[in-house]
Amino acid sequence: MMYSYIMIRTQISLEPDDRALLAELSLQTGRSMSALIREAVTRTYRQGAGVDRAAVVRSVAGSWVDRDEDGAAYVESLRTGARWSEVDR
């Protein structure tokens, strides 16, 4: 993989078992240990890590009950139609 940005070299200390696991995964996947660590960091700390998605869904459940229209009707009411009249030209 070619990176078009600057990466910062960081030294980490690993337990022997963790180092062995990374070495094995590297052999199995053909990916470098650095790439495996970067992917793990992204998966763990960037992409919604720690977010309880079920709690998020529960927190918004029923938020539409005070409306007279459904979601589709609401979205349609936001559309002015100006875009479509230009397409027909």
N, C-alpha and C positions, 0 to 999 in steps of 0.2 A: 504494500500500500504506500502510495506517495503522499506525503503531507505537504500542504501548501502553507503551513503556518509554522511558527517557531515553537519547538517544544523545549521544556526546561528539564534538564537531567536531574533526577532525584534519586538519592540512594536510600534504600530501605533495608531493614533487618527482618529476616524471616526465620521462623522456626524451621528446623530441618525437615519436618514432615510437610510443611507448606511449600518449601523449596522443591522437595521431591515431587509433590503433586503438580506444581507448575511445570517442572521439567517433563513429567510424563504427559501432561496435557499438551505441552508444546510439541512433543514428538508425535502425538496422536493427530493433532490438528494442523501441524505445519506452521503454526503461528508462533511468534516469538513470545517469550515470557513477558516482555514489556507490553506487548499488545494485549495479552490476556489480563494483565493487571489493569491496563487502561480501560478495557471493557468492563471489568469488575467494578472499577471506581464509578464509571458512568452509570452502570446498572444499579449500583447501590446508593449512590449519593446524588445523582442528577435526575433520573427519570422517575419522579414520583416516589422515591424511597421514603418509607415511613408514613405514607399517606394511607389511611384506612379508607379504602374506596367504598366499602359497605357503609361506613359512618357518613361519608359524604352523601351517598344516595339517600340514606335515612334522613339526613338533615334537610334535604330539599323535597322530600315526599310531602305531597299535599300543598305545595306552594302555589298551585294553579286553581285551587278549589274556589276562590272568590271571583273567578272570571266566568263570563257568560259564553265565551267562545273557546274552541279547542286550539291547540298549538298551530295546526295547519291554517285555520282561519285567521289567526293572529298574524302569521307570517305573510299571508296573502294581503292582509290589510296594510302591511308595511310597504308593499310593492306599489310604486306609483304608476307603473306601466310606461313611463317615459323611455325606459331602455328598449322596450319592445317596439314602440312606435318608430324608433330610429332603425331598428333591424329591418322593418318592413320596407324601408325606403330603398 
